[in-house]
Amino acid sequence: MKKHKWFPALSAFALSAGITASVLYTSSMPASQASDHLDGPQVKAEANKAGDIADLYAFRRGDANGKAEDNDEVVFILTTVGEFSPEIRYDINISRDRVNPNPDRLLSFRVSDGNLFLNDQFVGITQVSNSTQLEGKDIQVFAGRTDDPFFLDLRVITEGPATGKADPKDTFAGANVSAIAVSVPVSYLQNAGETQFYAWGVTYK
């Protein structure tokens, strides 16, 4: 399966200080080189493949590209094991409150026939970087099949923690995921100057 690259500003993955990402796992995996984060049997059911969340990443854009001036942008990346399905809604919920985490912002995506929709509005085609606006704020969005950014040396789990210290190997190297990446201004997330946000991903069928 052909690999695809992120748009350049999203070439690194890390959790940034001040931004917490919580991950909700749902359902399973596609083609021969698909990434599989070892979900349970119900999640791996054939009918649930398109909704299987692998990971949710959140970080300041400047942390990825080394440009401090870009730290007023927050990037969220939701990856799924299965190919996108037009029957699935892919949601990134963002809360300003950790104690009562009701979504203050909802970024809801659908992908159909190679077209990407955000909050029910057409954004562009998949596999390329797209620009749009939400409430007058510039938003950059990518959706497509790409290399899995998650790193895990499964030998450490199966053979013990001493394994792989000298020669770590990525069990998921060469495996692909479907990914939705969105870069939004911090000001779009804020209500009263908040600096911490809490995010979780959900898929609906």
C-alpha positions in Angstrom: 0.0 0.0 0.0 1.3 3.4 -0.9 2.3 5.7 1.9 1.4 9.4 2.0 3.1 12.2 3.8 1.5 14.8 6.1 1.5 18.4 4.9 4.9 19.7 6.1 3.8 21.5 9.2 2.5 18.3 10.7 5.6 16.1 10.3 6.2 15.6 14.0 4.0 14.2 16.7 4.1 14.9 20.4 1.8 15.9 23.2 2.5 19.5 24.1 2.5 21.0 27.6 -0.8 22.6 28.3 -2.7 20.4 26.0 -4.1 17.0 27.0 -5.4 14.4 24.6 -7.7 11.7 25.8 -8.3 8.7 23.4 -11.5 6.8 23.1 -11.0 3.5 21.3 -13.8 2.2 19.2 -13.5 -0.4 16.3 -10.8 -2.5 13.8 -8.4 -2.7 10.8 -8.3 -2.7 6.9 -5.9 -3.9 4.2 -2.8 -6.0 4.4 -0.5 -3.2 5.7 -3.0 -1.6 8.0 -1.9 -0.7 11.5 -3.6 -2.6 14.3 -3.2 -1.4 17.9 -4.5 -4.7 19.2 -8.0 -3.9 20.1 -10.5 -6.5 21.6 -12.6 -8.8 19.5 -15.7 -6.6 19.5 -13.8 -3.6 18.3 -12.1 -5.8 15.6 -15.5 -7.0 14.2 -15.7 -6.7 10.4 -18.6 -4.3 10.6 -16.7 -1.9 12.8 -13.5 -1.5 10.8 -14.1 2.0 9.5 -14.7 3.4 13.0 -11.7 1.9 14.9 -9.8 4.8 16.4 -6.1 4.2 16.7 -4.9 7.4 18.4 -5.6 11.0 19.0 -2.7 13.5 19.1 -2.7 17.1 20.2 0.2 19.6 20.2 1.1 23.2 19.4 2.0 23.7 15.8 5.3 25.4 16.8 6.3 22.3 18.8 6.2 20.4 15.5 8.0 22.8 13.2 10.3 24.6 15.8 8.8 28.0 15.1 7.7 29.7 18.3 5.4 32.1 16.3 3.3 29.1 15.3 2.5 28.2 18.9 -0.8 30.1 18.6 -2.0 27.2 16.5 -3.2 23.9 18.0 -3.0 20.7 15.9 -5.3 17.7 16.5 -4.7 14.4 14.6 -7.2 11.6 14.8 -6.1 8.3 13.3 -8.2 5.3 12.5 -7.2 1.7 11.6 -9.8 1.3 8.9 -10.4 3.1 5.6 -12.7 6.1 5.8 -16.4 5.3 5.4 -19.2 7.7 4.3 -21.3 6.0 7.0 -19.0 7.1 9.8 -18.8 10.4 11.5 -15.3 11.2 13.0 -15.5 13.7 15.8 -12.9 15.6 17.8 -14.4 17.0 21.0 -12.5 19.8 22.8 -13.3 21.0 26.3 -11.9 24.0 28.3 -12.9 22.2 31.5 -11.1 19.1 32.8 -13.5 18.5 35.7 -16.7 18.7 33.6 -15.4 18.0 30.1 -18.4 18.8 28.0 -17.4 19.7 24.4 -17.0 23.4 24.0 -15.9 22.9 20.4 -16.8 20.1 18.1 -14.8 19.3 14.9 -17.0 16.8 13.1 -15.7 15.1 9.9 -17.1 13.0 7.1 -15.4 11.6 4.1 -17.3 10.5 1.0 -16.1 9.7 -2.5 -12.8 11.4 -1.7 -14.4 14.5 -0.5 -13.9 15.9 3.0 -16.6 17.7 5.0 -16.1 19.5 8.3 -19.2 20.3 10.4 -21.3 19.4 7.3 -19.6 21.9 5.1 -17.4 20.8 2.1 -13.7 21.5 2.7 -11.9 19.8 -0.2 -10.6 16.5 -1.4 -8.7 14.0 0.5 -4.9 13.4 0.4 -4.1 17.1 0.1 -4.0 20.0 2.5 -7.1 22.1 2.6 -7.9 25.5 4.0 -11.3 26.6 5.3 -12.8 28.9 7.9 -14.8 28.4 11.1 -16.4 31.5 12.6 -13.9 33.7 10.6 -10.9 31.7 11.8 -8.5 30.1 9.3 -8.4 26.3 9.6 -6.1 23.9 7.8 -7.3 20.3 7.4 -5.8 17.1 5.9 -7.6 13.7 5.6 -6.1 10.7 4.0 -4.2 7.4 4.2 -0.7 7.8 5.7 2.0 6.1 7.7 1.1 5.3 11.3 3.0 7.8 13.6 2.5 5.6 16.6 5.7 3.9 17.8 5.7 0.7 19.7 8.3 -2.0 20.2 6.0 -5.0 20.9 8.9 -7.1 21.9 9.1 -5.1 25.2 5.6 -6.3 26.0 6.0 -9.9 24.9 9.7 -10.5 25.9 10.3 -8.1 28.8 11.4 -4.5 29.3 15.1 -5.2 28.7 14.4 -6.2 25.1 15.1 -3.6 22.5 17.0 -1.1 24.6 20.0 -1.2 22.4 18.1 -1.7 19.1 14.5 -0.4 19.4 12.3 -1.5 16.5 8.9 0.0 15.5 6.4 -2.8 15.3 4.1 -0.6 13.3 6.8 0.5 10.8 5.3 0.5 7.3 1.7 0.2 8.6 -0.9 2.7 7.5 -3.8 4.5 9.1 -6.5 6.9 7.9 -5.8 10.2 9.5 -7.6 13.5 10.0 -5.3 16.4 10.9 -6.7 19.8 11.7 -4.8 23.0 12.7 -6.8 25.6 14.5 -6.0 29.0 16.1 -5.9 28.9 19.9 -8.3 31.9 19.8 -10.9 29.6 18.2 -10.7 27.3 21.2 -10.7 30.1 23.8 -13.6 31.8 25.6 -11.8 33.7 28.3 -8.1 33.3 27.5 -7.8 29.6 28.5 -4.5 28.0 27.9 -5.3 24.3 28.5 -7.7 22.2 26.5 -8.9 18.6 26.8 -9.7 16.6 23.7 -11.2 13.2 22.9 -12.1 11.4 19.7 -15.4 9.5 19.0 -16.7 7.8 15.9 -20.4 7.3 15.1 -22.2 5.1 12.6 
